[in-house]
Amino acid sequence: MTPILRAVAKGLASKSAINQAGAIAKQAEAEREKRAKIIHADGECQAAAKLAEAAGVINKEPVALQLRYLQTLTEIGVEKNTTVVFPAPIDILKNWMQGSS
């Protein structure tokens, strides 16, 4: 084999190695993305199961929803250092106004 043919063959071999390394890198990236999607989907499944469980608790004890609402308002007030105004049922206000007169 002539020196020119050897040089050309060597160049092709190094390009082939580079292409092969690039293909391996792409495959590794695809595998990482696949695992990330599986982990994300598993998390979504667990979250859905917990939401279904919470819905069952609220279905048995409707007052739990009101308590959760008040807890959320408290957390918002603490985190944002703000005043939260929310509507109160009129019958509660009537009882409170009648009690003070």
Backbone hydrogen bonds in HBPLUS format (Angstrom, degrees):
<---DONOR---> <-ACCEPTOR-->    atom                        ^
c    i                          cat <-CA-CA->   ^        H-A-AA   ^      H-
h    n   atom  resd res      DA  || num        DHA   H-A  angle D-A-AA Bond
n    s   type  num  typ     dist DA aas  dist angle  dist       angle   num
A0006-ARG N   A0002-THR O   2.98 MM   4  6.28 156.6  2.03 154.8 162.1     1
A0007-ALA N   A0003-PRO O   3.03 MM   4  6.19 157.1  2.08 143.1 148.6     2
A0008-VAL N   A0004-ILE O   2.96 MM   4  6.23 159.7  2.00 151.1 156.7     3
A0009-ALA N   A0005-LEU O   2.86 MM   4  6.01 161.6  1.89 148.0 153.4     4
A0010-LYS N   A0006-ARG O   2.84 MM   4  6.01 154.0  1.91 146.8 154.3     5
A0011-GLY N   A0007-ALA O   2.96 MM   4  6.18 156.1  2.02 145.4 151.5     6
A0012-LEU N   A0008-VAL O   2.95 MM   4  6.22 158.0  2.00 151.0 156.8     7
A0013-ALA N   A0009-ALA O   2.92 MM   4  6.10 151.7  2.00 143.8 151.9     8
A0014-SER N   A0010-LYS O   3.00 MM   4  6.29 153.5  2.07 148.2 154.5     9
A0015-LYS N   A0011-GLY O   2.99 MM   4  6.23 154.5  2.06 146.1 153.2    10
A0016-SER N   A0012-LEU O   2.87 MM   4  6.04 152.2  1.95 144.7 152.8    11
A0017-ALA N   A0013-ALA O   2.95 MM   4  6.20 151.9  2.03 142.7 150.2    12
A0018-ILE N   A0014-SER O   2.95 MM   4  6.19 154.6  2.02 144.2 150.8    13
A0019-ASN N   A0015-LYS O   2.86 MM   4  6.10 161.8  1.89 149.2 154.3    14
A0020-GLN N   A0016-SER O   2.84 MM   4  6.02 154.9  1.90 146.8 154.3    15
A0021-ALA N   A0017-ALA O   2.88 MM   4  6.08 154.6  1.94 145.5 152.4    16
A0022-GLY N   A0018-ILE O   2.91 MM   4  6.15 155.7  1.97 148.9 155.7    17
A0023-ALA N   A0019-ASN O   2.93 MM   4  6.19 151.9  2.01 144.6 152.2    18
A0024-ILE N   A0020-GLN O   2.93 MM   4  6.20 154.6  2.00 146.8 153.7    19
A0025-ALA N   A0021-ALA O   2.93 MM   4  6.16 155.6  1.99 146.9 153.6    20
A0026-LYS N   A0022-GLY O   2.95 MM   4  6.19 157.9  2.00 147.5 153.3    21
A0027-GLN N   A0023-ALA O   2.96 MM   4  6.15 155.1  2.02 144.9 151.8    22
A0028-ALA N   A0024-ILE O   2.94 MM   4  6.17 155.5  2.00 147.5 154.0    23
A0029-GLU N   A0025-ALA O   2.93 MM   4  6.18 156.0  1.99 148.4 154.9    24
A0030-ALA N   A0026-LYS O   2.93 MM   4  6.14 156.8  1.98 146.8 153.1    25
A0031-GLU N   A0027-GLN O   2.97 MM   4  6.21 150.6  2.06 144.0 152.1    26
A0032-ARG N   A0028-ALA O   2.98 MM   4  6.28 152.7  2.06 146.0 153.0    27
A0033-GLU N   A0029-GLU O   2.95 MM   4  6.22 161.1  1.99 151.8 156.7    28
A0034-LYS N   A0030-ALA O   2.93 MM   4  6.10 152.8  2.00 143.5 151.3    29
A0035-ARG N   A0031-GLU O   2.99 MM   4  6.27 160.7  2.03 148.3 152.6    30
A0036-ALA N   A0032-ARG O   2.93 MM   4  6.16 157.7  1.98 149.2 155.7    31
A0037-LYS N   A0033-GLU O   2.94 MM   4  6.16 156.2  2.00 148.9 154.8    32
A0038-ILE N   A0034-LYS O   3.00 MM   4  6.27 153.5  2.07 148.0 155.5    33
A0039-ILE N   A0035-ARG O   2.91 MM   4  6.14 161.5  1.94 151.7 156.5    34
A0040-HIS N   A0036-ALA O   2.91 MM   4  6.10 160.5  1.95 147.5 153.1    35
A0041-ALA N   A0037-LYS O   2.89 MM   4  6.03 160.9  1.92 146.2 151.5    36
A0042-ASP N   A0038-ILE O   2.90 MM   4  6.08 153.9  1.97 147.4 154.6    37
A0043-GLY N   A0039-ILE O   2.98 MM   4  6.24 154.2  2.05 146.9 153.8    38
A0044-GLU N   A0040-HIS O   2.95 MM   4  6.28 153.9  2.02 148.6 155.9    39
A0045-CYS N   A0041-ALA O   2.96 MM   4  6.20 153.3  2.03 145.6 152.7    40
A0046-GLN N   A0042-ASP O   2.99 MM   4  6.28 157.9  2.04 149.0 154.4    41
A0047-ALA N   A0043-GLY O   2.92 MM   4  6.13 156.6  1.98 148.0 154.8    42
A0048-ALA N   A0044-GLU O   2.92 MM   4  6.13 155.3  1.99 147.5 153.9    43
A0049-ALA N   A0045-CYS O   3.04 MM   4  6.30 152.2  2.12 144.7 152.1    44
A0050-LYS N   A0046-GLN O   3.01 MM   4  6.29 155.5  2.08 147.6 154.0    45
A0051-LEU N   A0047-ALA O   2.92 MM   4  6.18 154.1  1.98 148.2 155.6    46
A0052-ALA N   A0048-ALA O   2.97 MM   4  6.19 154.1  2.04 145.4 152.2    47
A0053-GLU N   A0049-ALA O   2.98 MM   4  6.23 151.1  2.06 142.6 150.8    48
A0054-ALA N   A0050-LYS O   2.86 MM   4  6.13 155.6  1.92 147.8 154.5    49
A0055-ALA N   A0051-LEU O   2.88 MM   4  6.10 152.6  1.96 145.7 153.3    50
A0056-GLY N   A0052-ALA O   3.07 MM   4  6.33 147.0  2.18 141.0 149.3    51
A0057-VAL N   A0053-GLU O   3.10 MM   4  6.49 151.6  2.19 146.2 153.4    52
A0058-ILE N   A0054-ALA O   2.93 MM   4  6.21 165.5  1.95 154.7 158.3    53
A0059-ASN N   A0055-ALA O   2.86 MM   4  5.97 147.1  1.97 141.3 150.9    54
A0060-LYS N   A0056-GLY O   3.09 MM   4  6.33 147.6  2.20 141.3 148.8    55
A0061-GLU N   A0057-VAL O   2.87 MM   4  6.08 155.7  1.93 151.2 158.8    56
A0064-ALA N   A0061-GLU O   2.91 MM   3  5.64 159.3  1.95 123.7 130.2    57
A0065-LEU N   A0062-PRO O   3.16 MM   3  5.79 146.3  2.28 114.7 121.4    58
A0067-LEU N   A0063-VAL O   3.01 MM   4  6.33 159.3  2.05 152.2 158.3    59
A0068-ARG N   A0064-ALA O   2.91 MM   4  6.07 153.5  1.98 143.6 150.9    60
A0069-TYR N   A0065-LEU O   2.95 MM   4  6.16 153.1  2.02 145.5 152.9    61
A0070-LEU N   A0066-GLN O   2.98 MM   4  6.29 160.8  2.02 151.3 155.4    62
A0071-GLN N   A0067-LEU O   2.92 MM   4  6.14 153.1  1.99 145.3 153.2    63
A0072-THR N   A0068-ARG O   2.92 MM   4  6.14 154.5  1.99 147.7 154.2    64
A0073-LEU N   A0069-TYR O   3.04 MM   4  6.35 156.4  2.10 148.6 154.7    65
A0074-THR N   A0070-LEU O   3.00 MM   4  6.25 154.1  2.07 145.6 152.5    66
A0075-GLU N   A0071-GLN O   2.95 MM   4  6.25 158.8  2.00 149.9 155.4    67
A0076-ILE N   A0072-THR O   2.93 MM   4  6.18 157.7  1.98 151.4 157.3    68
A0077-GLY N   A0073-LEU O   3.00 MM   4  6.20 161.7  2.03 147.8 152.6    69
A0078-VAL N   A0074-THR O   3.00 MM   4  6.25 152.8  2.08 149.9 156.9    70
A0079-GLU N   A0075-GLU O   2.94 MM   4  6.05 170.7  1.95 153.7 156.4    71
A0080-LYS N   A0076-ILE O   2.99 MM   4  5.92 167.6  2.00 152.4 156.2    72
A0081-ASN N   A0077-GLY O   2.93 MM   4  5.23 119.3  2.31 125.6 137.2    73
A0092-ILE N   A0089-PRO O   3.18 MM   3  5.63 134.7  2.39 107.1 117.9    74
A0093-LEU N   A0089-PRO O   3.41 MM   4  6.85 157.2  2.46 146.0 152.0    75
A0094-LYS N   A0090-ILE O   2.85 MM   4  6.16 156.4  1.91 158.3 165.4    76
A0095-ASN N   A0091-ASP O   3.15 MM   4  6.26 163.7  2.18 140.5 144.3    77
A0096-TRP N   A0092-ILE O   3.02 MM   4  6.22 153.5  2.09 145.7 153.4    78
A0097-MET N   A0093-LEU O   2.85 MM   4  6.05 158.0  1.90 150.8 156.7    79
A0098-GLN N   A0094-LYS O   2.87 MM   4  6.05 159.3  1.91 153.7 159.3    80
A0099-GLY N   A0095-ASN O   3.00 MM   4  6.02 146.3  2.11 138.2 147.3    81
A0100-SER N   A0096-TRP O   3.19 MM   4  6.42 137.7  2.38 139.5 149.0    82
